[in-house]
Each structure stands twice: as C-alpha cells, then as structure tokens.
Amino acid sequence: MRPWIRNCLILLFLPSLALAQQTGDSGPRVPGLPEATATEDDTQRSVVKTRNRLLGRSIEILSEREVDEQLENLGLSREGSIYTRRKRLKAALGEKEDTKPDFSALAETNKKELPMVIENAAEGELMRVDKTKGGVLVLRGRVRLKLRTGALEAETISVDSDRQEIYAEGGIKFEDGRAKVTGDKFIYDYKLDKGVVYNTKGTMSPAYFVGEKFKKLDDKRYMLEMGYFTSCNAEKPHYSFKVDKVTIYDDKTIIGSNVRFQVGGTTVFWLPFFYNNNLGNGWNTQMGKNNTQGLFMQNSFQWSVLPGNSWSPMGYKFRADFYEMTGQAFQMEMWRQSANLNYQIDVGYANHKAYQIVPGYQNRFANYGLGTTGVTNEIDKGDYYGTNIPNIGVDKDPWWKGRIFLNSKMNNTEKDVTRNISIQYENYTNRLFEYEYGNRYQPNNSLQSLYTYRDVRFGYVRNSLEWKADYTENRGDLSVNVNMKRNMLFYNLTPLGKSGYFPTVDVLPSTTIKNSSEVTRLPYFETPVYWDTYLTNTLLRFYGVPVQEKLKIPTPDGNYNDPNGDYKDNLLRTQSFLQGETGFRTSMNFGSYISLAPAVYYGAKKQSAQLPAGTASSSTVNTNFTSLERSLARDSYQYFRTNTNLRVGAPILFFNATYRKLEAEKPELQDPILMKNRQHEVELSLESYALENFEISLRTIRDLRNFSDQYQPQPTNKERWYFTVFRFAGYIDFLEGFSKRKRSLLERKRSFYSGIFFNNDFVYHTPLGRPLSNNLTVSYKMGGFRLPFLRYIRELEVGTTWYHIYYASMVDNYRIYAKASIDITRELGFEAEIDSRVTEPWRYTNQTDNYYYQRYIVNQDPTAPFTSMNMTSTSLGQDLINGTGLNGTQARQNTALNINRVMGTIKYNLHTMNFRLGLSSDLRSVPGGTTGASQVTFYDQSIFFSISLTDFSLGQEDASQLTRMRLYRFKKRPLKAGYVEGVESQ
C-alpha cells in the first residue's frame, strides 16, 4: 500500500480526532468535531505541531538501513517490521503517538488487539462525523482488511464505527482459518465476531460449499443456508449433499438437516439429518441376488463422533439388510478406542424366515454361473396340535444377538502401578445369526488399505461362546490376576425349539499371584539373579449334555419324563486345582558365542474333584469318578523342576539345547509306571540366520525318562526320539537381493515391492526311520508398480500349498490361490480373489485302485465291499485344461481341482464415491431335504452392485500423511512376526 494512501486513511478515520484534541488545531474543522482546549498558548501548540510533523516526515523517508542504524545508536531493538521499527524510533525521539483510535464505541476494545487493520485500499472517505464521535468510513479499490481471526477483501467496504459493523460489496473474499468464502455481499459485526456472506461459494478443506447465506455464528461455528456441500473439487461436482441448513464447527464437525444426496444433480436418497466430523463417516448400499438368500439389499451407515467425555462412544455403525428368502436384519455397533478405555458393543435383531434347500440335481455352471439351487420357505413346522396332519407353511422366528468387549486400563508411573480389567460377553438366540446376516462385501476404510475386504461372505456358525472377566494389577515386581470364565456349546436338542447354548466348563474363579524380584548379581558375569514366586488357585465346574426337566408327579405307568419340559444344565463335577512354586533363574554369558540360562524351582500342586449333591449313585458313575479321583491323586505331589537352556554359536549357525526335568515327591498316589519321572527330556535344535529374512532350523526332542519294570516292553533308544522337523523359510526380494533388509518401505524409500515368499516344513518319523510329511507353501507377491497399460498394481499375489504325506499320498492336500487389486485408469479398476482345492487328491497319484483305497486305507479291512468313487487318474495340467470347458461340460465337472471360493469385482471410483459390481461364489455343503438328512453340495453365489461413500471425511489428514502411514503398515518382514525395534529415521 502506498504511504500517502495510508497516511490519508489514518488522517481521515482515526488520528484526526485524537490529533485535534491533543494539539488544539485552530484550522477549519469538520462540523461535529469537539471544541479544542484553550488552556495552552496558541504559539506553543503550533510549535509542537510543526515539530511533530517534521519529525514524523523525516523518519518516514528513512530507509530500513538508516532506521536500523539510528536504533542501534540509541541502543534499541531492531526486531519487527519496518513500521514497528519506525514507531519505536519516533517514541524514542519524543514524538507523541497520534494514531490511536478515538472512537468511544471502541473504548472497550483491547488496545493491543485492534478489531481490524486496513492492509490495502485505493481511496478512503469519511462520510459522517457527529457529536457521538461516530462515523462511517468508506474504502474503495480492492480493499483488504485484517480482522480478528481472518481477512476480508472486496471492491467497496464501509465501516460503521457506531454500530461496529462492516459492510462489503463486490468480489467478496473472506478467509477465516480453514474457511475460504466468496460471495456478493458481506455483513460483519467486529464486536461479536460474527458475519454473513450472501450468494456464497466457499471451502473448508477438504469440503466445498455453495449457498444463499454463509454465517459465522461464533469462533467455533459456521452455518450454511439453502445450499449444498461436497468434497468433489470439480467445477461441476459429480456428487453433493443438498441441505436446508448445515452447521460447520471449528473442530471439523458438520451437522445438516433435510439432506438430499445428489449425483449429477439427481437426488439419489434423502436423510432427515447428516453428521460428519474429522473421524470420518461412511455409507454403503449394495443389492444383488444370492442362491439361498434370493434378492437382497444391504445398507450400512458408519457414524463417528468426537467423544464428549471419557466414556462416550467415538463411532457407530448401523446396518439394515433385507433378503427375499431369509428375512430382515437390523444391527448396531458402538465402539471406542483410547488409552484408558476401549470397548465394542454389537447388538442385532433379525426377523428370520426359515427355509429349506430342495434336493435335486444342480448344474453349478448353468444360468451364467449363478447356479440353480432350489430354496423354499414352505417348510414342515410340525403336526397340528393333537393331530397327525403336517403343518406346512412359512415360519418366522425372531433372532437376537449381543456382543460386548470392554477393556479399561490405568497406569500410574509415579507409584509403578498398572491396572487392567477386561470383560467379554456374547450371546445368540440362534447360532446361525452370523452365518445368515453377518457377512457382506465392503471396502475396509482403514489405514492399512482402502481396497481390502472386511466382511466377505463365508459360512460362520457360532457353535461355541465364551463369557469372561479378567482383572490384573501390577505393583512393582508383584502381579495379581483374577479371572472368571464360562464356555458354552450349542446343543441341537429335540424338539428343535429347545435347542440353545449350554455351559461346558466354568472357571469360578482363577487367582494367580506372581512376583519376580532381582536379589543379587552374579560376580564376573554381572547378570541379575531373579527370585520368582508363583501361586495359583482354580475352581472348575464341568458340565455334560443338558437334561430335560422331570415331572413332579409320574404318569400312571410310572414315567417321570416330560416331553415338553425345558432343558437345564447338567453339572457333572466340581474340580479344584492349587499350585505354588518358588525358585531362581539367571543367565551367564561365556564370551560371545556361549550362553547358559539355568532355572530351578521347588513347588507343590493339589487336585481334587467333588460330585454335585444329589447325584445318582449308579455303579457306572461311581466307577468313572473313582478313576478320576485316582488320576487326580497321582497328579497331586510336591515336585522339583528345572529348565535350563544352553546356546552355542553365532547367528550364522548356533546350537540350542533345552533341558527339562520334573521329579515328583510325596504323591498322594504313586504312579506305578512313571514313578518320580513325570518329565525328563532334552530339546535339541540347530538354527541359522546367516541370511536376513531366511530361517533354517532342525529340531527334535529326546525322552530321558526311566520307566518302571512293569512297563513292558521298554522303549528302545530309537523310540525315545520324537519327530524331527526341518524348516526352511524366507523371502527373496527381487529388488534388493540379499542385501540388508529395511524394517519398512519408508526406510527403503520405495513404494513398490516384488519377491517370492516360501516356507517348507519337513517332518521325519524318527522312531520308524522314514519321512512322515512335507508342507510346502510358495507365493509370489508384488505391488506398487505402474505399467504402460495399467495405471497401478496395488497388490498381486499368486501362491500354492502342497501338503504331502509319505506312504499315503492319496490323502495329500493341494491348494492354489491368487488375489489382485489393479487400477486400469484413475477411476476404473478391478479386484479378484480365487482359492482352489483338490477335492480328490488320490487322482493325482498312481494309487487310484478302488480296492486298495477302500480296504486298506479307509477301513483297513480286506473284506470291505467296493464303493463308487472316481478313480480316473488326472494331473494338474489336465485339470486346468478341463476346467476351461474346452473338453466339454462333463470333463469340466469331473475335475479333481475345484474352486473353493472366488470373488471378482469391477470398481469405479469417482473421487470418494465408489461403485462396485461383483460376483462371489463359495463351495458349501449343508443338510437338505424335508428332514435335513440329505447332504447338498452347491456353490453359494452372489451377484451384487454396491455404492459406497466410505472415505468422505472433513478435515482428514492430507494425502501424504495417510500414504506414509499406509506404507509403514504395508509389508512386514515375513519371519519377524512380533519383532519390536525402534524404526530408524530416514
């Protein structure tokens, strides 16, 4: 801004009033100005006025270097802008400051923090000055004002000092933190720090707003009226949310009402309100057709909130699913993740329609691969009451589920105290709830990847449940743990309405106390000696198959059985376990290549069992219980045990030996075979880590126990050896070869990878002196590459597994799998995954003789009759050709290699709007028919189309931060699971 314009504005707007008061200027006055004070001599006032003007003008024409030299001569600071330095020099030379605002309306404003500062203007005019010292200053010509928390630009700006308001017109540009707004008119109250922009367009990164009014309500809230907002930065947004009113908070939270989601200007769906914040919200809808579920539509909406207190949830997820053949389901999840409190609450309700799979021939390749499985809702609900007439029709049954996981932590570093409590509860009225309504396809909106699967349709039957509560407290070296647990199993009872979950084992409770203290240090080795103390007590209750309640009054024939009675728990016995031990452990290093870690303990344990009161005293029960008591008595004794580890060598090749021994003293009942030798063995291994990311090991165990003379025949030296396992695993990086590996892709400064991962476990049957089995897995992995015809290969993996059993190769296991995520263009791409298994492995061997297989392998009976099995020999290459259909439909259906699971998805990403068209197929076998006695094998196939807005988040981290976080999690060293070490900086 030119100096003469700034001086004119200062003289017009604020300083003239104060200067007139201070100097008593007798020149022409603007009407309305106050009378000058007449107490001083006119000549003296003129001299002061002239001196101040000359001094001010001379300082204004000094260069920055000259101003700095004068400040240095006076011993003053040279910090700040040139305007601040000139002001500091004027004050030092005695010039009176005459630029203070003198509006009475601004008297209450903090002088150090002016409500506005004029940064640029072509001209200014003081339109009105009255006796109240008020006025209207009109600024023109690309005016820019600095406000409290933002900046304003316009062609014309009027400042009303009386009303403390700013009016702006023409080319409005208002910036307030992250908010950037343009419009036609602007009204701003600089006392309340509130404003309104009319006919506005604005951004609040990364969202864009268009509307009739944009208001600043206070320092933390904005409101948009009659407009829409979007995160699409196109000139004409591909999609937007049209709203009547939307409030934007400074913490990047927005709340809108009467929201219409539009794609290309067309309303797709309506919401009564919309909520979003920087934690991110998501919406997903998919519809399609499934073999057993029929036509379906699945909807989910994720709603994240900023926690208002230390316990409130930080996220919600609502799901509403509708299926043609199986009913409807509604589910809700709530969760919280924090340093002190973590929990997840998952509840659901389903209006389930029972269905049956009709047995019959099914061509799984017909109907364009969608299958022809027959499903009906007309089922047999049982006989009509009191008749033998079957009741056929639609049967609806309400299903409920509830799952709660809670973890609370406390850490006091000053007192060295930590507390942790965790609770788990899960319950289902029907074990098939997750199987029918818990699976869907949807992208995973996480830092690991936005393009992986979270819930892929698969058979998941909850046959068992677990309830538990655990509390742990650590005080220095002392640790105390108390836990309770109940394991439950689903029993399919008769009648079916009585089926449900019943307990199998209760832990009531289990208490563990541990203390580990350093008592001294070994001389020469300078290693600590730890004194360990361990005490545990557990009370167990074991249950059997549920029993039906009896009649209180028997029937005339003396029968107490109630066919309509409810089932109840069947407690078999209560069993207690008590153990305590104390001992010492240390380690000793004999140079760089030999280390010894001995540990010795002395303790005792006691086990006992008790039958419940009122148990029937049958001979069978008594015999079984007596056997149990004798077994527990043998396991109740005082003992001495040792666990010593010896390691010799360097990481390139080292020998590792672990010696374990446990001798029982004073048992309640002596074991006639083992005597005192309850455990006596040595584990030997030879390992090598010469090459990083490669593991080579050879491991076996030698039994050293001395059995009593009653044990015949005595084991030979060869039989005392356990299986020998040889492992060879690693990762061959085609880009870095065998050089030193980096912990992550961040350190490698590379976002792509290519290599082969392999793992081979060879098991040798040492007692028999021959190989037992071999398990080999090989996979090629690559990602992060760009090719001329492909924009981006996010992930590509192809692998196979071969589990070979020697001398019985017909029961080998083969698996071939592949998965890929590839972007063809910026918007178009595909994801695919296939998993194939060999269902008839004997056809890949030369042992396809039906007589040999059935008689000697399955039944081990030479007189067993023949059975119908496919014994035609084939090979992997022949199966791949037949599977294409080139050799006809019959050859394709008779392949030994069959698809176990396949999924393919074509994706179209329009900024943050994702469209998916996919097909999934899973091989399943379920009971079928009216009685459920028939076994039906079919492909459960789904074709679906999904729309999702899962990564729309206001105020999310910039793309570079998210990318770096994803890369850090993208690939780990395959053989270093659980490896913890500080990451080197780049």
Beta strands, then each sheet from edge to edge (+ up, - down):
strand 1: 116-120
strand 2: 123-129
strand 3: 135-147
strand 4: 151-160
strand 5: 165-176
strand 6: 179-189
strand 7: 194-204
strand 8: 207-218
strand 9: 221-230
strand 10: 239-249
strand 11: 254-263
strand 12: 266-276
strand 13: 281-290
strand 14: 294-304
strand 15: 315-323
strand 16: 327-336
strand 17: 341-353
strand 18: 356-358
strand 19: 374-376
strand 20: 379-383
strand 21: 390-393
strand 22: 396-412
strand 23: 417-428
strand 24: 464-475
strand 25: 478-491
strand 26: 500-521
strand 27: 528-543
strand 28: 547-548
strand 29: 567-568
strand 30: 571-585
strand 31: 588-589
strand 32: 594-597
strand 33: 599-610
strand 34: 637-650
strand 35: 653-665
strand 36: 677-688
strand 37: 694-703
strand 38: 724-733
strand 39: 753-765
strand 40: 770-783
strand 41: 785-787
strand 42: 790-805
strand 43: 813-823
strand 44: 828-838
strand 45: 897-910
strand 46: 913-928
strand 47: 934-952
sheet 1: 1+ 3- 2+
sheet 2: 1+ 3- 4+ 5- 6+ 7- 8+ 9- 10+ 11- 12+
sheet 3: 31+ 32- 34+ 33- 30+ 27- 26+ 25- 24+ 23- 22+ 17- 16+ 15- 14+ 13- 47+ 46- 45+ 44- 43+ 42- 40+ 39- 38+ 37- 36+ 35-
sheet 4: 31+ 32- 34+ 33- 30+ 27- 26+ 25- 24+ 23- 22+ 17- 16+ 15- 14+ 13- 47+ 46- 45+ 44- 43+ 42- 41+
sheet 5: 18+ 19-
sheet 6: 20+ 21-
sheet 7: 28+ 29-
end
